[in-house]
């Protein structure tokens, strides 16, 4: 992997100067950092904001070098397309997986003209529009991926000198977001592509795969590496005559070491398999496209309660819940489930009606919390009362709505919270991956304010 000479001190200074990052002692809790920011911001300013810990990205990079030192990371920009992450990863020597011309533009705007676009960017989208191909080519990017015959013809016509990786199709059912229904070629399809590339004269130089996002089954990496090895061998046969020299193992790594298996555990297995199937002596260039590995833990969302409806009604008995459930035209089995007192199967509408307190905050499903829908994310809520904080306050079944005029914009249907006031703060850690990246500006609400810290 690429190693550039840098010191953490140098990075700290850089980000202090460029982003006005505030230096925070490493031992300080997120709760106290949130409190400090909120105390400084006047009560009249209820704008939601992210606290970005820039040292998180540097730490993740160093951890990567420690555990997967043979593999050069190309940060998947889509996961959180913000200049500050691009800046720090570029500074540490990383490359970028860009899937569109706009992502490429972000890297260009952040890294400037002297950046080595030939070796530090991969256009990692298997199904590309011609206008985007043109932009990558003009920027000097050299590498891309392919998984179907039409794409090979497209490259022959619009990017004949490209260095191309065959994107394989792993069995990624065990991942949080599998991709194999959309992308990737199986072994037989790859053989057809090898034959066609040979005829067309397209330069195939290796393989890539993606095991699906947040892959918690390390076996998928192992199986994919074995598939890649077979393809390397097949490609080298006389009938095809390719000398594969690049292997890109994609993304899918968790951003949290408390996930099981943890990143170090997955890395250990990958290294073992790589050493067996792709030993260093073969001189294969190894790369990867981690997104959430870098981005997840770097951001905390801080929002205010902007409105509320308290003492909605008394919490309902089970019979009342069933009666209420019947009044909605819902699938009949939800009644049975409600009768079994399994609250999680009671419809969302009923849970909302049964709640005692309803809060409205200034970010929602159309914003950061889109990840509940698109990324199956479970958010953790913390609260911070601006006034006096009771020790063990009474908890109420509460609903949290986002700020838009849509009732779908509901973040929590039945959550235990104390009685909160307008102006009190809710904060949500680990909101860096596939959150702001996919947020819309619907109804004019989007969290755009970033406060930078360097914790360490
Ligand atoms: N590479 C490709 C081609 C992807 O499609 C994605 C995610 O969609 C990534 C890398 C990043 O994946 P992850 O965030 O799971 O590491």
Boltz pocket constraint, residues with backbone or C-beta under 6 A from the ligand:
constraints:
  - pocket:
      binder: B
      contacts: [[A, 76], [A, 78], [A, 79], [A, 97], [A, 124], [A, 125], [A, 210], [A, 212], [A, 213], [A, 214], [A, 250], [A, 251], [A, 252], [A, 253], [A, 289], [A, 290], [A, 291], [A, 292], [A, 293]]
      max_distance: 6.0
